[in-house]
Amino acid sequence: MRIGVIGTGRIGTFHANTLSRHRDVGSLILTDADPARALELAQRLGETAAPGADEIFRWGVDAMVITTTTSAHAELIGRAARSGLPVFCEKPIALDLPGTLHALAEVEAAGTVLQMGFQRRFDVGYTGAREAVRSGRLGRLHTVRATTSDRTPPPAEYLPLSGGLFRDTLIHDFDIARWVTGREVVEVYATGSDAGPPMFRAAGDVDTGAALLTLDDGTLVTATAARLNGAGYDVRMELAGERDQIVVGLDDRTPIASTEPTGPPAAPRPWTGFLERFGPAYEAELAAFVEVVRGERANPCDGREALQALRIAEACERSRRERRPVRLAEIAGGAEAVFR
Ligand SMILES: NC(=O)c1ccc[n+]([C@@H]2O[C@H](COP(=O)([O-])OP(=O)(O)OC[C@H]3O[C@@H](n4cnc5c(N)ncnc54)[C@H](O)[C@@H]3O)[C@@H](O)[C@H]2O)c1
């Protein structure tokens, strides 16, 4: 099969590498708004570069992978759907609900597939946590603590286009909290701090954020994120129930040091970033996409999942700005039609 990849930045380069090695992928056509970037990668992988997305659509592919800056996702999803192509797209679909709903309507009208890049659903630790919740091993879940911290911040120019910490980073925690617990968020209360590097303030964003989510069964979830966490890239989730307690992301590379005399020592090689920490999960989600394109499996993460995660992020942004709890029902924006 031939796959088009639009956007060859950080994650697009990783995905193109993965696809190029996949035994069922015959060839790739790569493009980027910076054509030299796509050309350099294509040459390195022995694949083809196209001057722009127009050429990829014209030359013809069997599926499209969209890994551009978020602001370009929705339009490209719509275009691929109208061309009848299955699409894998990085999260989020768009930075706002109208753009997200429009893209979903295009996919629905075309009857095509849109698989979203929430790779934590393919991570061994999160999969184990979901199984533990489902099996009843934890008993009634009372508290979930989720955290995502980057070791170093993204480039300053990424921030104004990212949608902010809640839509860009915590959206992963919101998605995985729903997936692991199997519950929906009904209310959020969120806050943030911009006391770190001035580029966050300049972008109207925060460098540290915290959200308290209430699930529909009364379970409380805290989700925190930081853009600058010197110890390393730290992604964890603790799930505490009446019978047992488990943690995702605690291993010999977790960037945290115990102050207890008998506690585990600091990790000698802490995780440095998302590509390293989630490499196998990124590969697994794309292997799944290839199977979806071949009609061998159902879509493991469709656009409605991304819509729901975005609604939570939107509720958090509103909560942070208005300094009040926000019910998810406030963030409908036509979303009910998609969930009918
Ligand atoms: N799933 C994850 O863990 C994960 C991790 C990082 C990024 N992402 C998502 O992936 C996307 C890309 O992030 P990134 O970190 O790779 O950013 P990046 O800035 O490194 O790369 C984005 C690339 O897209 C190109 N681009 C922008 N608009 C384009 C257009 N219209 N057509 C063609 N190319 C275009 C840019 O030139 C750039 O090379 C974002 O939506 C981000 O949210 C997901």
The ligand as an SDF file (V2000), in Angstrom:
LIG
                    3D

 44 48  0  0  0  0  0  0  0  0999 V2000
    0.4890   11.9170   19.9480 N   0  0  0  0  0  0  0  0  0  0  0  0
    1.4910   12.5700   20.4860 C   0  0  0  0  0  0  0  0  0  0  0  0
    2.0560   12.1690   21.4850 O   0  0  0  0  0  0  0  0  0  0  0  0
    1.9870   13.8170   19.8230 C   0  0  0  0  0  0  0  0  0  0  0  0
    3.2720   14.2860   20.1310 C   0  0  0  0  0  0  0  0  0  0  0  0
    3.7100   15.4590   19.4990 C   0  0  0  0  0  0  0  0  0  0  0  0
    2.8830   16.1140   18.6260 C   0  0  0  0  0  0  0  0  0  0  0  0
    1.6390   15.6420   18.3790 N   0  0  0  0  0  0  0  0  0  0  0  0
    0.7490   16.3490   17.4480 C   0  0  0  0  0  0  0  0  0  0  0  0
    1.3260   16.2240   16.1530 O   0  0  0  0  0  0  0  0  0  0  0  0
    1.1700   17.4360   15.4320 C   0  0  0  0  0  0  0  0  0  0  0  0
    2.5480   17.9130   14.9730 C   0  0  0  0  0  0  0  0  0  0  0  0
    3.3370   18.1520   16.1080 O   0  0  0  0  0  0  0  0  0  0  0  0
    4.9180   18.2170   16.0100 P   0  0  0  0  0  0  0  0  0  0  0  0
    5.4130   18.2200   17.4040 O   0  0  0  0  0  0  0  0  0  0  0  0
    5.4280   17.2130   15.0540 O   0  0  0  0  0  0  0  0  0  0  0  0
    5.0920   19.6780   15.3900 O   0  0  0  0  0  0  0  0  0  0  0  0
    6.2690   20.2310   14.4500 P   0  0  0  0  0  0  0  0  0  0  0  0
    6.1230   21.6950   14.5180 O   0  0  0  0  0  0  0  0  0  0  0  0
    7.5530   19.5790   14.8170 O   0  0  0  0  0  0  0  0  0  0  0  0
    5.8780   19.6920   12.9940 O   0  0  0  0  0  0  0  0  0  0  0  0
    4.7520   20.1490   12.2820 C   0  0  0  0  0  0  0  0  0  0  0  0
    5.1480   20.1560   10.8130 C   0  0  0  0  0  0  0  0  0  0  0  0
    3.9700   20.4380   10.0290 O   0  0  0  0  0  0  0  0  0  0  0  0
    4.3630   21.2800    8.9650 C   0  0  0  0  0  0  0  0  0  0  0  0
    3.1500   21.9370    8.4760 N   0  0  0  0  0  0  0  0  0  0  0  0
    2.3930   22.8850    9.0810 C   0  0  0  0  0  0  0  0  0  0  0  0
    1.3170   23.1850    8.3350 N   0  0  0  0  0  0  0  0  0  0  0  0
    1.3940   22.4030    7.2270 C   0  0  0  0  0  0  0  0  0  0  0  0
    0.5770   22.2350    6.0910 C   0  0  0  0  0  0  0  0  0  0  0  0
   -0.5560   22.9330    5.9190 N   0  0  0  0  0  0  0  0  0  0  0  0
    0.9570   21.3320    5.1430 N   0  0  0  0  0  0  0  0  0  0  0  0
    2.0990   20.6220    5.2790 C   0  0  0  0  0  0  0  0  0  0  0  0
    2.9070   20.7290    6.3670 N   0  0  0  0  0  0  0  0  0  0  0  0
    2.5620   21.6070    7.3180 C   0  0  0  0  0  0  0  0  0  0  0  0
    5.4010   22.2000    9.5610 C   0  0  0  0  0  0  0  0  0  0  0  0
    6.2220   22.7930    8.5570 O   0  0  0  0  0  0  0  0  0  0  0  0
    6.1830   21.2250   10.4620 C   0  0  0  0  0  0  0  0  0  0  0  0
    7.2620   20.6250    9.7760 O   0  0  0  0  0  0  0  0  0  0  0  0
    0.4340   18.4010   16.3520 C   0  0  0  0  0  0  0  0  0  0  0  0
   -0.9410   18.3580   16.0300 O   0  0  0  0  0  0  0  0  0  0  0  0
    0.6340   17.8240   17.7480 C   0  0  0  0  0  0  0  0  0  0  0  0
   -0.4660   18.0680   18.6000 O   0  0  0  0  0  0  0  0  0  0  0  0
    1.1890   14.5060   18.9400 C   0  0  0  0  0  0  0  0  0  0  0  0
  1  2  1  0
  2  3  2  0
  2  4  1  0
  4  5  1  0
  4 44  2  0
  5  6  2  0
  6  7  1  0
  7  8  2  0
  8  9  1  0
  8 44  1  0
  9 10  1  0
  9 42  1  0
 10 11  1  0
 11 12  1  0
 11 40  1  0
 12 13  1  0
 13 14  1  0
 14 15  2  0
 14 16  1  0
 14 17  1  0
 17 18  1  0
 18 19  2  0
 18 20  1  0
 18 21  1  0
 21 22  1  0
 22 23  1  0
 23 24  1  0
 23 38  1  0
 24 25  1  0
 25 26  1  0
 25 36  1  0
 26 27  1  0
 26 35  1  0
 27 28  2  0
 28 29  1  0
 29 30  1  0
 29 35  2  0
 30 31  1  0
 30 32  2  0
 32 33  1  0
 33 34  2  0
 34 35  1  0
 36 37  1  0
 36 38  1  0
 38 39  1  0
 40 41  1  0
 40 42  1  0
 42 43  1  0
M  CHG  2   8   1  16  -1
M  END
$$$$
